[in-house]
Amino acid sequence: MTHAAPVLLFDLDGTLTDNFLGIARSIAHALERLGAEVPGHAVLRRCMGPPLRESFAWLLDTTDPALIEQAIAHYRERYADVGWRENAVYDGVDDTLAALAATHARMYLCTAKPAPYARRIVQLFGLSLHLSGIYGADLAGRLDDKVKLLAHIAATEGFDPGDAIMIGDREHDLRAARMNGARCVGVLWGFGSREELAGADAIAETPAGLPAAIAGIVRK
C-alpha cells in the first residue's frame, strides 16, 4: 500500500460503540413476541456483528424467510424506539477518530446495521463529524453481507478497495476485507476474540493503539 492517507472503513457495534444492551433487549423482545425462548447473555453476544437475519435464523433454528422477517419486524418495534439509544461510545474512540482525521485519511462507516439506525447513532454521539460517509445495510437486507457492502462503498466513493483498511471486531469484517482485496485491523475491545481475528493484518487492543496499528499496515 503506497498511499500516505488510506481509506479507513469502520464497523459500528463493537468498534465505535457498545450497543449490546439495545440489541440484546430488542432481540429478546422479538423472541418473546414469537413465543420463543430467550437465551442468556453469552448466546446473545454472539449476535453482535452478524447481520440480523443471520442471527434470527440461528436463534430460531429456521430457514423460513417469513418467520425471519417477522422476527425482524418485532425487533425493530423496540430498536427503532429505544434500542438504538441504549448505546455508549467506547472510551478513547472520539479522540482516536479525531487523530486519524487529522492525517487526512478518508473515513467511512461500514456496518451491517441498517443505515437509518447507524446514521442516528453516529449523529447522536457526534461521530459523524469525522466521517466522509455513512454506509449500512438497507432495511430489505440487500447489503447485509459486508463483502457486498464494502464493494458498494468503494464503487460509490470511487476508491480502489486495495487502498482501504477495514477496522472491526468480528470475522465478518475480516472476511469483507479479504474478499475485496482490502486489509484489516482487528480490534479487541468489542465482541470478537483474538482467535477470531487471527487473520487480520494488525490487531489493536485499545482505541488509543489504533493509529499505530494502521500506520504499521500503511508502511508495509
N, C-alpha and C positions, 0 to 999 in steps of 0.2 A: 504494500500500500504506500503510495507516494504522496498523497495529499496531506498537507500540514493540518488542515481543518477537516476532519472526516465528517460524514453524515452519521449522526447518532440517533438510534431508534430505541425508545424507552417503552418497556412494558409498564403497566399501571399497578394493578394489585400485586403486592408482594415486592414491588420495586420502588415505586414512588410513594404509595400509600398502603396502609394496612386496613383493608375493608373486610376483615374476617367476620366481624360481628354482623355487619349489614348483609353479607352474602349468606352466612350460615343461618341467620334468623329468617331470611327470605326463602331459603331452600326448605327449612323446617316448616314454614307457613304453607308452602306448596305441597309438601308431603302430607301434612295434616289435612289439607283440603281434599286430598285424594284418598285419605284413609290409609296411607302407607306409614310404615314405621319410620321414626326419625332417628337416625344414627347418632352416635356420640361425636364429640369434637374431633377425635383422631381421624374418623372417617370423613367428616366434613372438611377438614383441612386438605384432604386430597382433591377436593373440588375447587380449590383456589388456583386458578390459572387455566385449566382446560375450558374449552367452550361449554356453555351451559347445557346445550343439547347433549353433548357427550357425557356430562356429569349426570344428567337425569336418566339417560339410557342405562348408565351403570347403576345408579341408585335404585331404579325401578326394575332393573333386570328385564329390559324390554327393548325391542326394536320397532315398536309400534309408533309411527310418526305422529299419529293423532294424540296418543297419550302423552308423548314427549312435549308436544306443543301445548297441550292442556296444562301440564306441569309448569311450563314456562310462563303461560298466562297468569297462573296463580302466583308464581314467583314475582312477576312484575307488578302485581297488585300491591304488594308490600314494598318491593325495592324502589319503585318509582315514587312512592310516597315518603318513606322514611329510611329505607335500607341504604340508599346511596350516601346519606349523611352520616351513617354510623361508621365513621371513617377517620383516619388520622394520618398525617404526613409523617413518615419516618424521620427521626431526629437526624439532622445534617443534610437532608435531601435538598432543601431550598438553597442552602449555601453552596452545595455541590453543583446544582444546576446553574446558579449564577456564575460560579467559577468557570464552568465549561462554556457557558455562553460568551464569556469574556475572551475565549480563544477563537471566537468567530465560527465555531462549529455549527452546522445546521442541525437542529434537534427537532425530532418529531415524536409524537406519541403513537405507539403501535400496540394496541390492546385488543384482546378477544372480546372485551366488554362492548356492548352496543355503543356506537359513537355518541348518541344523545346523552347517555348517562356519563360517559367518560368526559364529555365536554363540561357538564355540570360540575363534576368533581374537580377538574383541574382549574376551573374558573373560581370555584368556591375557595380553594386554597391559594390562589394566586400563582399557581404553577404555569398557567398558560402564558404568562409574561415571557417565559424562557423558550417557548415552543414555536416553531415556524408553522406547524400544522398538527392537527389532532385527528388521528385516524383510529377507527374501531370497526367492529362488525356492524352490519346493518341489522335491523330488527328481524328480518326474514332469515338471517343466517348465511347469506351468500358469501361473506368473508369471515366466517367462523374460524376457518383454517388459517393460522398465521402465515403459512407458506404463501398462500394466495394474497393475504393482506400485505405482506412485505413487498411482494411483486407489484401489487396495485399502487402502493405508496411510491415506489421507485419510478413506475411509469408515469404517474400523475405529476410528481415533482421533478422528473427529468434528471435523475441521477443514476449512475451505474451501481447496482447492488454490491459489486465488488469494492466500492468505496465506502460501504456502510458497516457500522458496528451495531449489532443488536444487543441490548442490555436488558437482562431479565433473570428471573429466579426459577424458571421451570424448564423442563426438557422441551416444551413446545417452542420456547424462544430459541433454544439451541438448534432445533430442527428447522425452524424458519430460516435461520441464518445459513445453515449448511445447504439447504435445498436451493437457496438463491445465490450462493457464492459469496455471501457476506461473512463477516467474522462476528464473534460473540464474546461478551463478558458476562459471566455468571455471577450473580450476587447472592450472598449467603444470609442476608438479614430478612429474607422473605420466607416463602413456604417450601422451597426446594432444598435438597441436601447437596453436600459437596459431591457425593457419589453420583447423584442425578445429573450434575453439571460438569462431570469429569471431562467431557469432550470439548469444553469451552476453550477459547484461545487464551483467556485470562480469567482469574477469579478475584472479586473484590469482597472483602469481609465486612467492610463498613462503607457507608456513603462517602466518607472522607477519603477512602482509599480508591475510589472510582477513577478520578483523574489520572492517577499514576498507572492504573491498570489499562486505561485507554491509551495513554502515552506509550506504554510498552508495546502495544499492538501496532500503533502507527509507525513506530521506529523499525519494525521488522520488515 
